[in-house]
Amino acid sequence: MNNLKKPSTSFQNWFSTESVNEGHPDKIADQIAETILDYVIKLDPEAHVACEVIVMNKKIMIGGEIKMIEDKLSKNFYNEIINLTKKVIKQDIQYLEKD
């Protein structure tokens, strides 16, 4: 006995989106990653950037890989990434910690 149903020949297309509000950790992470990418590309248009940002519990972790011309890498590169991250949080997102 074969109880299997014949597969349907008609297909339905499903469309799904996810939307988060301003200030959501995912949105903050995306904005920080985009800012880092923009900064590196301005230094070296041929750079390769793989940047991941995790935001949770008032902490931000930035990781990834950046390949660029060493001459364009400043001594303060990592400090500049930290400053850009703070700028995104303070100015672009207008985050104010409540005391």
C-alpha positions in Angstrom: 0.0 0.0 0.0 1.3 3.4 -1.0 -0.1 6.2 1.2 2.2 8.9 -0.1 0.7 11.9 -1.7 1.8 13.0 -5.1 3.8 16.3 -4.7 2.1 19.4 -5.8 3.2 20.9 -9.1 2.4 24.4 -8.1 4.8 26.4 -6.0 4.2 29.3 -3.8 6.7 32.1 -3.2 7.1 33.1 0.4 8.5 36.5 1.3 9.8 37.3 4.8 11.4 40.3 6.4 12.7 41.2 9.8 12.5 44.7 11.0 14.1 46.0 14.2 13.7 49.5 15.8 16.4 52.0 16.1 18.6 51.2 19.1 18.1 47.4 18.8 21.4 45.6 19.2 21.3 44.1 15.7 20.9 47.6 14.2 23.7 49.0 16.4 26.0 46.2 15.3 25.2 46.8 11.6 25.9 50.5 11.9 29.2 50.0 13.7 30.3 47.4 11.1 29.3 49.7 8.2 31.3 52.6 9.9 34.4 50.4 10.2 34.1 49.3 6.6 33.7 52.9 5.4 36.8 54.0 7.4 39.0 51.1 6.1 37.9 51.6 2.5 38.7 55.4 2.7 42.2 54.4 3.8 42.6 51.7 1.2 40.0 51.3 -1.6 41.5 47.8 -2.3 41.1 46.6 1.3 39.3 43.4 2.1 37.1 43.6 5.3 35.3 40.9 7.1 33.9 42.6 10.2 31.5 41.1 12.8 30.0 43.1 15.7 28.2 41.7 18.7 26.2 44.0 21.0 24.8 42.7 24.2 24.6 43.7 27.9 26.2 47.1 27.5 29.2 45.4 25.8 30.4 45.5 22.2 32.8 42.9 20.7 34.3 43.6 17.3 36.1 40.9 15.4 37.0 39.9 12.0 39.8 40.3 9.4 41.1 43.3 7.6 43.6 43.1 4.8 45.0 46.4 3.5 48.2 48.0 2.4 50.4 48.2 5.5 51.6 51.7 4.6 48.1 52.9 5.0 47.7 51.4 8.5 48.2 54.1 11.1 49.7 53.5 14.5 46.4 54.5 16.0 44.2 52.3 13.8 42.7 50.3 16.7 42.1 53.4 18.8 40.3 54.9 15.8 38.1 51.9 15.5 37.2 52.4 19.2 36.5 56.1 18.7 34.3 55.4 15.6 32.4 52.8 17.6 31.8 55.4 20.4 30.7 58.0 17.8 28.1 55.6 16.3 26.7 54.9 19.8 26.7 58.5 21.0 25.9 60.6 17.9 24.3 58.4 15.2 22.1 56.4 17.5 21.8 59.1 20.2 22.1 56.6 23.0 22.1 58.1 26.4 22.7 55.8 29.4 20.2 56.4 32.2 21.7 56.8 35.6 
